[in-house]
Amino acid sequence: MQLAPGMLLEFPHLPISDVVRPKATTPEMDALLAEARKEFKQKKYRKVIVLTEKIANQKPYEQEAQFLLNKSYLAISREHLSKEEYSKAETVLVQIAEEFPGLKEALVELGRQKRPQAEKHYRQGVKYYLNEDLTTAIRVWQLALKLYPDHTRARQNIEKTQAILEKLKTVK
């Protein structure tokens, strides 16, 4: 039989097997989740992560535990951003589920904050370059690239300065 627009498909009702049913929660799991909630309210996010990961090991699809886990990672990433610890913030953000609300905004904020910091490193590298400390200039420009990989001037200056250092080696 071929399907045509407007046709009604009727699927059979099948009994749900025990294999598909989620595991029943245990008193231990309930206690862990209650403790995670309490710690979250007290803003003890690292403790929440430990607790919710224990829950996830036993019951990976426990929604509230996953929510608390992702929300805690998000809060910790904000702490790192406020201290300008960009690599730490980035490390924490990659732990969050892709579809979690607030992740995209946090990533945008991370990028927004990293760019001016990269520019500071770039200008500092120029100062080292002008003072003829070429090796340090390259190192500082590499920090700029680490923060903002699309920093074209930093990349170009590294290449030019490396070429100068190579020429200087042949002269000596």
C-alpha positions as CSV (number, residue, x, y, z in Angstrom):
1,M,0.0,0.0,0.0
2,Q,1.3,3.4,-0.9
3,L,0.9,6.5,1.3
4,A,-0.9,9.5,-0.1
5,P,-1.5,13.0,1.4
6,G,-4.5,13.0,3.7
7,M,-4.2,9.3,4.6
8,L,-4.5,8.4,8.3
9,L,-1.9,6.2,9.8
10,E,-2.8,4.2,12.8
11,F,-0.1,2.7,15.0
12,P,-0.8,-0.3,17.2
13,H,-0.7,0.1,21.0
14,L,2.2,-2.0,22.3
15,P,2.7,-2.7,26.0
16,I,5.8,-1.0,27.5
17,S,8.3,-3.6,28.6
18,D,10.1,-3.5,31.9
19,V,13.3,-2.8,29.9
20,V,12.0,0.6,28.8
21,R,10.6,1.7,32.1
22,P,12.8,4.0,34.1
23,K,14.4,2.7,37.2
24,A,12.5,3.5,40.4
25,T,14.3,6.0,42.6
26,T,15.8,4.8,45.8
27,P,15.9,6.5,49.1
28,E,19.6,7.1,48.6
29,M,19.0,8.8,45.2
30,D,16.3,10.9,46.8
31,A,18.6,11.9,49.6
32,L,21.4,12.8,47.1
33,L,19.0,15.0,45.1
34,A,17.7,16.7,48.2
35,E,21.2,17.5,49.3
36,A,22.1,18.8,45.8
37,R,19.1,21.1,46.0
38,K,20.2,22.4,49.4
39,E,23.8,23.0,48.2
40,F,22.5,24.7,45.1
41,K,20.4,27.1,47.2
42,Q,23.6,27.9,49.2
43,K,25.5,28.5,46.0
44,K,27.9,25.6,46.7
45,Y,28.1,24.7,43.1
46,R,31.2,22.4,43.2
47,K,29.4,20.3,45.8
48,V,26.3,20.2,43.6
49,I,28.4,18.9,40.7
50,V,29.8,16.1,42.8
51,L,26.4,15.1,44.1
52,T,24.6,15.3,40.7
53,E,27.4,13.3,39.0
54,K,26.8,10.5,41.5
55,I,23.1,10.6,40.6
56,A,23.9,10.6,36.9
57,N,26.1,7.5,37.3
58,Q,23.2,5.6,38.7
59,K,20.3,7.3,36.8
60,P,21.7,9.2,33.8
61,Y,18.3,10.7,32.7
62,E,17.3,12.2,36.0
63,Q,16.2,15.6,34.8
64,E,16.4,17.6,37.9
65,A,19.9,16.4,38.6
66,Q,21.0,17.2,35.0
67,F,19.4,20.7,35.4
68,L,21.3,21.3,38.7
69,L,24.5,20.0,37.2
70,N,24.3,22.3,34.1
71,K,23.1,25.3,36.2
72,S,26.1,24.8,38.5
73,Y,28.6,24.7,35.7
74,L,27.0,27.9,34.3
75,A,27.4,29.6,37.7
76,I,31.0,28.5,38.0
77,S,31.8,29.7,34.5
78,R,30.4,33.2,35.5
79,E,32.7,33.2,38.6
80,H,35.7,32.5,36.4
81,L,34.6,35.2,33.9
82,S,34.3,37.8,36.7
83,K,37.9,37.0,37.6
84,E,39.0,37.1,34.0
85,E,40.0,33.4,34.1
86,Y,38.9,32.8,30.5
87,S,40.4,29.4,29.9
88,K,38.9,28.1,33.2
89,A,35.5,29.5,32.2
90,E,35.8,27.9,28.8
91,T,36.7,24.5,30.3
92,V,33.6,24.7,32.5
93,L,31.3,25.8,29.7
94,V,32.1,22.8,27.5
95,Q,30.7,20.6,30.3
96,I,27.2,22.0,29.8
97,A,24.7,20.2,27.6
98,E,24.5,22.0,24.2
99,E,20.8,22.8,24.4
100,F,20.9,24.1,28.0
101,P,19.3,27.6,28.3
102,G,22.0,30.2,28.9
103,L,24.9,28.4,27.4
104,K,24.9,30.3,24.1
105,E,24.7,33.6,26.0
106,A,27.6,32.6,28.2
107,L,29.7,31.6,25.2
108,V,29.0,35.0,23.6
109,E,29.9,36.8,26.8
110,L,33.1,34.8,27.1
111,G,34.1,35.8,23.5
112,R,33.1,39.4,24.3
113,Q,35.4,39.5,27.3
114,K,38.3,37.7,25.7
115,R,38.7,40.1,22.8
116,P,39.7,43.2,24.8
117,Q,42.1,41.1,26.8
118,A,43.7,39.8,23.6
119,E,44.1,43.4,22.4
120,K,45.9,44.2,25.6
121,H,48.3,41.4,25.0
122,Y,48.8,42.5,21.4
123,R,49.7,46.0,22.4
124,Q,52.1,44.7,25.1
125,G,53.7,42.5,22.4
126,V,54.2,45.6,20.3
127,K,56.0,47.3,23.2
128,Y,58.4,44.3,23.5
129,Y,59.0,44.4,19.8
130,L,59.8,48.1,19.8
131,N,62.2,47.4,22.7
132,E,63.8,44.7,20.5
133,D,62.8,41.8,22.8
134,L,61.5,39.8,19.9
135,T,61.2,36.4,21.7
136,T,59.0,37.9,24.5
137,A,56.9,39.8,21.9
138,I,56.2,36.5,20.1
139,R,55.2,34.9,23.4
140,V,52.9,37.7,24.3
141,W,51.3,37.7,20.8
142,Q,50.7,34.0,21.2
143,L,48.7,34.8,24.4
144,A,46.6,37.2,22.4
145,L,46.0,34.4,19.8
146,K,45.1,32.0,22.5
147,L,42.4,34.4,23.8
148,Y,41.2,35.4,20.3
149,P,42.4,33.1,17.5
150,D,41.2,35.4,14.8
151,H,43.5,38.3,15.8
152,T,45.1,38.8,12.4
153,R,47.7,41.4,13.4
154,A,49.0,39.2,16.2
155,R,49.3,36.3,13.8
156,Q,51.1,38.4,11.1
157,N,53.4,39.9,13.7
158,I,54.4,36.5,15.0
159,E,55.2,35.3,11.5
160,K,57.2,38.4,10.6
161,T,59.1,38.4,13.9
162,Q,59.9,34.7,13.6
163,A,61.3,35.4,10.1
164,I,63.5,38.2,11.6
165,L,64.8,35.9,14.3
166,E,65.7,33.3,11.6
167,K,67.6,35.9,9.6
168,L,69.4,37.1,12.7
169,K,70.5,33.5,13.4
170,T,72.2,33.3,10.0
171,V,73.9,36.6,10.4
172,K,75.6,35.6,13.7
